[in-house]
Amino acid sequence: MSDPSADIAIDTDMFASLIRGDMSDLEHFLELLAQKLEAGVPGVSRIERKGLFTKRVHMIHFEAGPSRLSIEKHSGGLRATRAKVVRGVSIRSEEIVLDAWVQELAAALARMAEESAAAREALTKLVMGK
């Protein structure tokens, strides 16, 4: 008998569209993305919050194999970066456009779901909103 969660296709474009959500409000987008990553894949995401009374998401880091994807509030917008990481140390970092960052994050999530039943279950819950 096959696992029903294995029947759910891992589609990078689907993950990307779910991550993008409503990007018209970038601060809300960052908060929502942080909530989804903390709930779905807490071991590979790290959220930095800043604020005196109410802590708001300032930066998100996501470990994607040999890369670290980061997104942060920057000058009224968002700045997305990809860093090459070797033994936990970032040896090269480059700024990338937000859409490319979202696509890379979605691809990393899809790979995680393909490699691990636990990750697949967590990401399925994330996608289904449960």
C-alpha positions in Angstrom: 0.0 0.0 0.0 1.4 3.4 -0.9 1.8 6.4 1.4 -1.0 8.9 0.5 1.3 11.9 1.2 3.7 10.5 -1.5 0.9 11.0 -4.0 1.2 14.7 -3.7 3.4 16.0 -6.5 6.3 18.2 -5.4 5.9 21.2 -7.8 8.5 24.0 -7.5 6.1 26.5 -9.2 3.4 25.6 -6.7 5.7 26.3 -3.8 6.9 29.5 -5.4 3.3 30.8 -5.9 2.5 29.9 -2.3 5.6 31.7 -1.1 4.9 34.8 -3.1 1.3 35.0 -1.9 0.5 38.7 -1.9 3.7 40.6 -2.3 2.1 44.0 -2.6 2.7 44.5 1.2 6.4 43.4 1.6 6.4 43.7 5.4 3.3 41.4 5.6 4.9 39.1 3.1 8.1 38.8 5.2 6.0 38.1 8.4 3.9 35.5 6.7 6.9 33.8 5.1 8.7 33.7 8.5 5.6 32.1 10.1 5.4 29.5 7.4 9.0 28.5 7.6 9.1 28.4 11.4 6.1 26.1 11.3 7.0 24.0 8.3 10.8 23.7 8.4 12.1 25.1 11.7 15.5 23.2 11.6 16.7 24.9 8.4 15.3 28.4 8.8 16.4 31.1 11.2 14.3 34.2 11.8 15.8 37.5 13.1 13.4 40.0 14.7 13.9 43.6 15.7 11.9 46.2 17.5 11.6 47.8 20.9 8.0 46.8 21.9 6.8 44.7 19.0 9.4 42.4 17.4 9.0 42.4 13.6 10.8 40.1 11.2 13.9 41.8 10.0 15.7 38.9 8.3 15.1 35.3 7.3 17.9 32.8 6.6 17.2 29.4 5.0 19.9 26.7 4.7 19.5 25.2 1.3 22.3 22.6 1.0 25.5 24.4 0.1 23.7 27.7 -0.1 22.2 30.0 2.4 19.2 32.1 1.2 18.6 35.3 3.1 16.0 38.0 2.8 16.0 41.2 4.8 14.2 44.5 5.2 16.4 47.1 3.5 15.7 50.7 2.6 11.9 50.4 2.5 12.0 47.2 0.5 13.5 43.7 0.6 17.1 42.6 -0.2 17.5 39.0 -1.2 20.9 37.2 -1.2 22.4 33.8 -1.8 25.6 32.8 -0.1 27.8 29.8 -0.8 28.5 28.1 2.6 31.3 25.8 3.4 31.5 24.2 6.8 29.1 26.8 8.2 31.1 29.7 6.9 29.8 32.0 4.1 32.6 32.3 1.5 30.7 34.2 -1.2 27.5 36.2 -1.2 25.6 37.8 -4.0 22.4 39.9 -4.2 19.7 38.4 -6.4 16.3 39.6 -7.5 13.4 38.8 -5.3 11.7 36.6 -7.8 14.8 34.4 -8.3 15.2 34.1 -4.5 11.6 32.9 -4.2 12.2 30.4 -7.0 15.4 29.1 -5.3 13.6 28.8 -2.0 10.7 26.9 -3.6 13.2 24.5 -5.3 15.0 23.9 -2.0 11.7 23.1 -0.3 10.7 20.7 -3.1 14.0 18.9 -2.8 13.5 18.6 1.0 10.1 17.1 0.5 11.4 14.6 -2.0 14.2 13.5 0.3 12.4 13.1 3.6 8.9 11.8 4.6 8.9 14.1 7.7 9.7 17.1 5.5 7.1 16.1 3.0 4.5 15.9 5.7 5.4 19.2 7.2 5.5 20.9 3.8 2.2 19.3 2.8 0.6 20.8 6.0 2.2 24.1 5.1 0.8 24.0 1.5 -2.6 22.8 2.7 -2.7 25.4 5.4 -3.4 22.9 8.2 
